[in-house]
């Protein structure tokens, strides 16, 4: 994970451990100013669910993509984390251009949509079909601060889902995929496309690998003694059977 500090002179922060502690105390992994954070403010844990944010008790509220988080939240690459006046952008180490992208034939393409998870369009689902354009000439306008404008297209080409933008990379609000600035890239399910305050998630269930179904082990066949009752009862039955067998043997000996 890499953390960048947008619109700040602070250099990026690289972290590759399972636990990241953030606060103003010098013992934290990432130290913020005392005016921004409590001595021990929050932590980010890496587990099977991904990055899990935990806000420590009795601290000021933390925001993820401008939404308040009081206790816990699942974080995605490309999210913006705000603590006081400090803004942190979570980025993946792997750039979108360096990933393998599946080649999907036309008849097998799933229904792909762009789901707005933050920003003015939050809650809207924008179907892709063959092409989706956002910006001044597109179907959806993108409001950006300071009157800046940007346009991006998401489309199918050669069996791959791609994105291109005409925005210059030195723009104040560049297009990012999973936190990384890009001008063109292949997209995968779960990618987060961000520009300014806008956050879009690529929903493409048909491109995701099928989950492996693991059947549970069949239950073991019960042993006879398991259904015969408690262990003491089993020994009582064995002793009774032995006494009866001895009695029958004595009777047969006496008869002859």
C-alpha positions as CSV (number, residue, x, y, z in Angstrom):
1,X,0.0,0.0,0.0
2,X,1.2,3.5,-0.8
3,X,-0.3,6.6,0.8
4,X,-0.2,9.9,-1.0
5,X,-1.0,13.4,0.4
6,X,-2.9,15.3,-2.3
7,X,-2.3,19.0,-2.6
8,X,0.5,18.8,0.0
9,X,4.2,19.0,-0.1
10,X,4.5,15.9,2.0
11,X,6.1,12.9,0.3
12,X,4.3,9.7,-0.1
13,X,4.4,6.9,2.5
14,X,5.1,3.2,1.7
15,X,3.8,0.5,3.9
16,X,3.9,-3.3,3.4
17,X,3.0,-4.7,6.8
18,X,-0.4,-6.1,8.0
19,X,-1.0,-3.3,10.6
20,X,-0.6,0.4,10.1
21,X,-1.0,2.7,13.1
22,X,-1.7,6.4,12.5
23,X,-1.6,9.3,15.1
24,X,0.4,12.2,16.4
25,X,2.5,10.1,18.9
26,X,6.0,9.4,17.6
27,X,5.5,5.7,18.2
28,X,3.0,5.4,15.4
29,X,4.0,4.0,12.0
30,X,2.6,7.1,10.2
31,X,2.9,10.3,12.3
32,X,0.6,13.2,11.8
33,X,0.7,16.7,13.3
34,X,-0.8,17.1,16.8
35,X,-3.3,19.6,15.4
36,X,-4.5,16.9,13.0
37,X,-4.8,13.8,15.0
38,X,-4.9,12.3,18.5
39,X,-1.8,10.6,19.8
40,X,-3.3,7.2,18.8
41,X,-6.1,8.0,16.3
42,X,-6.7,5.0,14.0
43,X,-5.3,1.8,12.5
44,X,-5.6,0.0,9.2
45,X,-5.4,-3.8,9.3
46,X,-4.9,-6.1,6.4
47,X,-7.0,-9.3,6.6
48,X,-9.0,-11.6,4.3
49,X,-11.6,-8.8,3.7
50,X,-8.9,-6.3,2.6
51,X,-8.0,-3.1,4.3
52,X,-10.0,-2.6,7.5
53,X,-10.1,0.9,9.1
54,X,-10.6,1.0,12.9
55,X,-11.1,4.4,14.6
56,X,-9.9,4.3,18.1
57,X,-12.3,5.4,21.0
58,X,-12.7,9.0,22.0
59,X,-11.0,10.6,18.9
60,X,-12.4,13.1,16.4
61,X,-14.3,11.7,13.5
62,X,-12.6,10.2,10.5
63,X,-13.9,10.6,7.0
64,X,-13.6,8.2,4.0
65,X,-14.5,9.8,0.7
66,X,-16.2,12.6,2.7
67,X,-18.4,10.2,4.7
68,X,-18.0,10.0,8.4
69,X,-16.7,6.7,10.0
70,X,-17.1,6.3,13.8
71,X,-15.8,2.8,14.4
72,X,-14.9,0.6,11.4
73,X,-15.0,0.6,7.6
74,X,-13.7,-1.5,4.7
75,X,-11.3,0.6,2.6
76,X,-10.7,0.2,-1.2
77,X,-7.6,1.3,-3.2
78,X,-8.4,4.9,-4.4
79,X,-10.3,5.9,-1.2
80,X,-9.5,9.3,0.4
81,X,-9.0,9.2,4.2
82,X,-9.4,12.5,6.0
83,X,-8.1,13.1,9.6
84,X,-8.5,16.7,10.7
85,X,-7.2,18.7,7.7
86,X,-4.9,15.9,6.5
87,X,-6.1,14.0,3.4
88,X,-4.5,10.7,2.6
89,X,-5.1,8.8,-0.7
90,X,-4.7,5.0,-0.6
91,X,-3.0,3.7,-3.7
92,X,-2.1,0.2,-4.9
93,X,1.6,-0.6,-5.5
94,X,0.7,-2.2,-8.8
95,X,-0.2,0.3,-11.6
96,X,-3.1,-0.6,-13.8
97,X,-0.9,-0.8,-16.9
98,X,1.1,-3.7,-15.4
99,X,-1.8,-6.1,-14.8
100,X,-3.0,-9.0,-17.0
101,X,-6.5,-8.3,-18.4
102,X,-8.9,-11.0,-19.4
103,X,-9.9,-11.2,-23.1
104,X,-13.7,-11.5,-23.2
105,X,-15.4,-12.5,-26.5
106,X,-18.3,-10.4,-27.5
107,X,-21.1,-13.0,-26.9
108,X,-19.7,-13.7,-23.4
109,X,-19.5,-10.1,-22.2
110,X,-21.4,-9.5,-19.0
111,X,-23.4,-6.5,-18.1
112,X,-20.9,-3.9,-16.9
113,X,-21.8,-0.8,-15.0
114,X,-20.2,2.1,-13.3
115,X,-21.5,2.5,-9.8
116,X,-21.0,5.8,-8.1
117,X,-20.0,5.3,-4.5
118,X,-19.0,8.8,-3.5
119,X,-19.4,12.4,-4.8
120,X,-22.4,14.2,-6.3
121,X,-23.5,11.2,-8.3
122,X,-23.4,8.8,-5.4
123,X,-25.9,6.0,-5.6
124,X,-26.3,6.1,-9.3
125,X,-25.6,3.1,-11.5
126,X,-24.4,3.9,-15.1
127,X,-24.7,1.0,-17.5
128,X,-21.9,0.7,-20.0
129,X,-23.2,-1.3,-23.0
130,X,-20.5,-0.8,-25.6
131,X,-19.3,2.7,-24.5
132,X,-19.8,5.2,-21.7
133,X,-18.5,8.8,-21.9
134,X,-18.4,11.1,-18.9
135,X,-17.6,14.8,-19.3
136,X,-18.7,17.9,-21.2
137,X,-19.6,15.9,-24.4
138,X,-20.8,12.8,-22.5
139,X,-24.0,11.5,-21.1
140,X,-22.9,12.4,-17.6
141,X,-21.3,15.7,-16.5
142,X,-18.5,15.7,-14.0
143,X,-18.5,18.6,-11.6
144,X,-15.0,19.5,-10.5
145,X,-13.7,22.3,-8.2
146,X,-12.3,25.6,-9.6
147,X,-14.2,25.2,-12.9
148,X,-11.9,22.4,-14.1
149,X,-13.3,20.0,-16.6
150,X,-12.4,16.5,-17.6
151,X,-13.7,13.7,-19.8
152,X,-13.2,10.0,-19.8
153,X,-14.5,7.1,-21.8
154,X,-14.9,3.5,-20.8
155,X,-15.4,1.0,-23.7
156,X,-14.8,-2.4,-25.1
157,X,-11.9,-2.9,-27.5
158,X,-10.4,-6.2,-28.7
159,X,-12.3,-8.1,-26.0
160,X,-10.9,-5.9,-23.2
161,X,-12.6,-3.3,-21.0
162,X,-10.6,-0.1,-21.4
163,X,-10.6,3.5,-20.2
164,X,-9.1,6.6,-21.8
165,X,-9.1,10.3,-20.8
166,X,-8.2,13.4,-22.7
167,X,-7.2,15.1,-19.5
168,X,-3.5,16.2,-19.1
169,X,-1.7,14.2,-16.3
170,X,-0.5,17.5,-14.7
171,X,-4.2,18.5,-14.0
172,X,-5.0,19.4,-10.5
173,X,-7.7,16.7,-10.4
174,X,-6.3,13.9,-12.6
175,X,-8.2,10.6,-13.4
176,X,-7.0,7.8,-11.1
177,X,-7.5,4.1,-11.0
178,X,-7.1,2.6,-7.5
179,X,-5.3,5.8,-6.6
180,X,-2.8,5.8,-9.5
181,X,-2.8,8.6,-12.1
182,X,-3.6,7.2,-15.6
183,X,-4.5,8.4,-19.0
184,X,-5.4,5.0,-20.4
185,X,-5.6,1.5,-18.9
186,X,-7.4,-1.8,-19.0
187,X,-10.0,-2.2,-16.3
188,X,-10.8,-5.1,-14.0
189,X,-13.9,-5.8,-11.8
190,X,-13.6,-3.9,-8.5
191,X,-11.4,-1.2,-9.8
192,X,-12.1,2.3,-8.4
193,X,-12.1,5.2,-10.9
194,X,-11.6,8.5,-9.1
195,X,-11.6,12.1,-10.3
196,X,-11.9,15.0,-7.9
197,X,-14.6,14.1,-5.4
198,X,-16.1,11.5,-7.7
199,X,-15.6,7.7,-7.0
200,X,-16.9,5.0,-9.4
201,X,-16.6,1.3,-8.9
202,X,-16.4,-1.1,-11.8
203,X,-19.3,-3.7,-11.4
204,X,-18.7,-6.6,-13.7
205,X,-19.9,-9.9,-12.2
206,X,-19.4,-11.8,-15.4
207,X,-15.6,-11.0,-15.5
208,X,-15.0,-12.2,-11.9
209,X,-13.7,-15.7,-11.4
210,X,-16.2,-18.3,-10.3
211,X,-15.8,-19.0,-6.6
212,X,-14.4,-22.5,-5.9
213,X,-17.1,-24.6,-4.3
214,X,-15.6,-26.8,-1.6
215,X,-18.0,-29.6,-0.4
216,X,-17.8,-30.4,3.3
217,X,-16.4,-33.7,4.4
218,X,-19.1,-36.4,4.8
219,X,-19.9,-37.2,8.4
220,X,-18.2,-40.4,9.7
221,X,-20.4,-43.5,10.2
222,X,-21.4,-43.8,13.8
223,X,-19.7,-46.7,15.7
224,X,-22.0,-49.2,17.5
225,X,-20.8,-48.1,20.9
226,X,-21.7,-44.5,20.0
227,X,-25.4,-45.4,19.7
228,X,-25.4,-47.8,22.6
229,X,-25.6,-45.1,25.3
230,X,-23.1,-43.8,27.8
231,X,-19.8,-45.6,28.3
232,X,-20.8,-46.9,31.8
233,X,-24.0,-48.4,30.3
234,X,-21.9,-50.2,27.6
235,X,-19.7,-51.9,30.2
236,X,-22.8,-52.8,32.3
237,X,-24.2,-54.6,29.2
238,X,-20.9,-56.4,28.6
239,X,-20.7,-57.6,32.2
240,X,-24.3,-58.8,32.1
241,X,-23.7,-60.7,28.9
242,X,-20.6,-62.4,30.5
243,X,-22.5,-63.4,33.6
244,X,-25.3,-64.9,31.5
245,X,-22.8,-66.8,29.4
246,X,-21.1,-68.2,32.5
247,X,-24.4,-69.3,34.0
248,X,-25.5,-71.1,30.9
249,X,-22.1,-72.8,30.7
250,X,-22.4,-74.0,34.4
251,X,-25.9,-75.3,33.7
252,X,-24.7,-77.3,30.8
253,X,-21.8,-78.8,32.8
254,X,-24.2,-79.8,35.7
255,X,-26.6,-81.5,33.2
256,X,-23.9,-83.7,31.8
